[in-house]
Amino acid sequence: MASTTSPPRSRIRRQRRNGVLLLLGPFFLLFALTYILPLCYAVGLSFFRERFSGLGWGGPELVFAWFDNYTRALTDPDFLSGVGRVLLYGLIYVPLLIALAIVLALLLDNALTYGRRFFQTLLFLPHIVPGLIASLIWLYLYTPELSPIVDAFSALGWDIDFLGGNNVMFSLVNIAVWGALGFNVVLIFVGLQAVPRTTIDAARIDGAGELRIAFSVKLPQVLPTVLVATLFTIIGSLQLYTEPMILRTSGESPISNTWTPNMLAYSSAFNSNDYHYAATVSVLIAVLAGVLSFAVTRFANRRALR
């Protein structure tokens, strides 16, 4: 009888390691090429600036600027006001979007909800519309003498300027919520499907109503999913660019070409040819996103340990 011997453990560990590298290698390679290297390049650019000597006939001279660009950004009124607007936008947009997504996902998960597939598709459709197209559609709906919405409000005696004053912030929030709501609803709804039905049935036997079950039984068990959705939404809010850039073309809004940090970076790079300052602004945005992401992740980990 032929004896069989099991392969050495070292070979098994090597095969597993090679398998992991084979599966994850392409991802990390693309991640490094599309994220890590551009970020490192931006950091490198941020430590230099162009200096003109004499009358400037010799062309610009690249000099090492240390932290001068960062000092300039952190004292730049355009950058600081842009960060303030983005943070205000996030304070309105993130809680509103997550709250609506939670409520709609709970409604879809309710057994009494009819036409579940239809409403899922209806909510998700705006998410597949590119942000540029969505902004153009809403620009038409916000423009007086063109928009049926503005005409309807005017007929009721409400003269609302969606593009002027402080209303433009809420107009931007509306566009973002319209586009991102469906994705977050589906994300939370999928998490709700993993909640054990035995737990829900036990709550019903104990006399809990549907509202109590939704917020005391289902929601706590999908809190990690809600936190992931919140993290994605916060990062997305810091990248505000397309919507204000499109609304700015109307000529009726107070939005300038430096209204957000991303718009300031674009204007510095392609209008002023100051790529080093644009890189500095981009790095600061990335740092702010990293800090907020770390705070949300830390909060999620603490909740998970309770």
N, C-alpha and C positions, 0 to 999 in steps of 0.2 A: 504494500500500500504506500503510495507516494505521500510524503509528508509535505504539508504546506506551511510556509512561514509567513508571518505578517511583516509588512514592510517596516523598516525602522521608523521610530517616531520623528527623527530629524528629517527624513524624506517627506513624511506627511506634513510636517510643519512648513517645509520648503514649498511643497505643492500648494498648500493653502495660501502662503504668502504670495506666490506667483499668481495664483488665481485672483487674489484681491488686487494686486497691482495691475493685472490685465483688465479687470473690470473698472477700476477707479482711475487708472492712468489717463485715459482719454479725457475724462472730466477735468482732472487737475491740470492737464496740459492746456486745455482750452481756457480754464479759469485763470491760469497764469498769463496766457497770451492776451486775453481780452480784459482782464481786470488788474492783476498784480503789476504787470509790466507798464501799462498806461498810468497806473497810480504812481509807481516809482518814477516814471518819466515826468509826471506833473510835479511831484515833490522836488525833483532835480531842477526843473525850470523855475520853481518858485524861489530858489535861492540865488537867482541871477537877475540882472536887469541890463538894459541897453543904455549906454551913455554916449552922448555926442561930444566930441572934443573940438575946441576952436569954434569955427563957424559951421561945423557940421559937414564940411565938404568931403571929409575923409570917410563918411559913413558912420554908422553906429559901432560902438565898441562894447563887447560883452564883458561885464565885470561881475565879480562875485559880490552879492549884496547882503549876505548873511540873512538877518531877519527883517530887513528893511521893508520888504513887500508885505510881510505879516503885520508889521507895525502900521503900515499905510492902510491895510485893509481894516484892521481893528479900530482905526480912527477915522475911517471913511464914512461920512454920513449916508452915502448911498448904500453901502454894504450893511451898515447897522440898521437902517430903516428897512432894507429889504429882508434882513433876518427877522426883524420884528413883525413884518407883514406875514412872512411864511409861518412864524410861530402862532400868530393870531389865526391865520387860515387853518392851521392844524388843530388849534383848540376848538374851533367850530366844526371842522370837517370830520376829524377822527371820532369823537364821541357820537356825533349824529349818525355817521355811517355804520358804526359798530352796533349802536342801539337799534337802528332800523333792520340791520342784517339779523340780529338775534331774534327780534320779534317776528319777522317774516319766516325765518328758518323754523321757529317753534310752531308757527301756524301751519307750515307745510308738513311738519312732522306729526301734527295732530291727526288722529285717525278720522276725525269728522270732516277734514278738508277734502273737498272733491276737486277733480281736475288737477291733481298734484303735478303731473308731468307737464301739463299745459302751462301752469304758472311758473314752473321751474324754467322752462324754455323762454317764456315771456320775460322773466326777470334777467335771464342770462344774455339775451340778445343784445342789449346795449353794450355789454362788455366786449363783444367782438367787433364793434364799430371803432375804427382807429380814432385816437384822441383828436387828431387834426380835423377829421370829418365831423366828429361830434361837436367840436368847438365852432365850426362854421355853421352847423345847423342851429346851435343855440344863439350864435351871433345874429342870425336871421330872426330868430324868435324874440330876441331882445331889442331889435332895432325899431324905433318908432316909424310909423307909416308903412312898415313892411310886415310887422308881426301881427298875426291874428290874436295872440295873447294880449299884447298891448292894446289893441283895438277893443277887445272884450272888456278889459279893465277900464278903459276910458268910457265905454258905454255905461258902465256901472258907476261912473263918477270917481274912479280911482286913477289918478295920474301917477304912474310909477315909472321912474327912470331907472331901468335895470343896469344901465351902463355908466351912471353918474354918481358922484359922491361916494358915500360909504356902501351904497347898494351893490357896487361892483364886486365887493368881497363875497357877498351872499350869492351873487350870480355865478361866481367862480365855484363856490362850494356846491351849488346846485348841479353844475356841469359834472363835477367830479363824482358826486354821489350818484347821479344818473348813470355814469359809466361804470362805476366800481361796485355798485350795490349787488348786482346779480352774482358776481364771482364770490363775494363774501357770504352771501346767503347759501350758495351751493356748498362752500367750504364748511360752514357751520352745520348745515343740514346733513352732510356726509358724516360729521362727527356725531350727530344725534342718532344716526342709524346704528351706531355701535353701542348705544346705551342698552343694557340688558332689559328686555321686556318684562322679565320676572320682577325686577325692581319697581317698574312702573305699575305692574299688576298688584304688587304688595302695597304700594302707596294707595291705590284705589280701594283695596280691601280695608285699609285703615281709615277710609273716609275722606281722603284728600281729593279736592276738586281738580279740574284740568289746569286752572291757573296756578294752583299751589304745586302741582306736579311739574309744570313747565319751569317754574323759577326756583323750586326747592329740590327737585330731583334731577331733572334733565340738565339744566344749565350748569350746575356745579361740576357735572361729569364731563362737560365739553369745554371747561374753562381753558385748558391748554390750547385747544383749537381757536378759541376766541382770542387768546393772547398772541397766537401766531398771526391771525388776521389783523390784529391791532399793530403788530410789529411791521407787517408789510404796508399797512396804511400810513403809518408814521413815516417810513422811509419814502413812500410815494409822495407824501405831502411836502417833504423837503425838496423834491425835484420839480416843484411847480414851475412850468415854463410855457408849455404849448397853449394852455387856455388863456392866460393873460396876454401872450403875444398875439393871439388871434383877435381877442377883444380890443386890443390896442389899435388894430387897423381900422376900427370903425371911426376913429377921430372924435368920438363923443365921450370917451372914458378918460379918467385921470391917470391911466396907466402909462408910465414912461418906459424907456428902454432899459432902465435899471431898477424896475419895480420889484424884482426878486433877485436873489443872489445868482441864480442861473442866468437870468437875463443880463445881469451886470457882467458876468463872465463872458457871455457871448458878445456883448457890446465892446468889452475891452479887447477881446481877441480879434474880432472881424471888423469893427468900426474904428478902433484906435490902434490896432496892430500891436497891442501891448500883451503879448502872449504870456509873459512872465507874471503879470498881475492877474490875468485870467486863470492861470494855473494855481496861483495862491488862493484865489477865491474858491476854486474847485476843491482844493485840498481842505480848506476850512469847512466847506459843506460836507465833505466826506467825514471829517472829524466829528462834526455835529451829529451826523447820522449814526456814526459809530457809538458816540456817547449815549444817545437816546436808545439805540438798539441794546446796548449793554444794560441800561437801566430797566428796560422792559424784560429782558431775559433774566436779569437778577430777580426781579419781582416774580416772574413766573416760576423760577426755581424755588424761591421761598414758599410760594403757594403750594408747590408740589410736595415739599417736605413736611407740610402740616398734616 
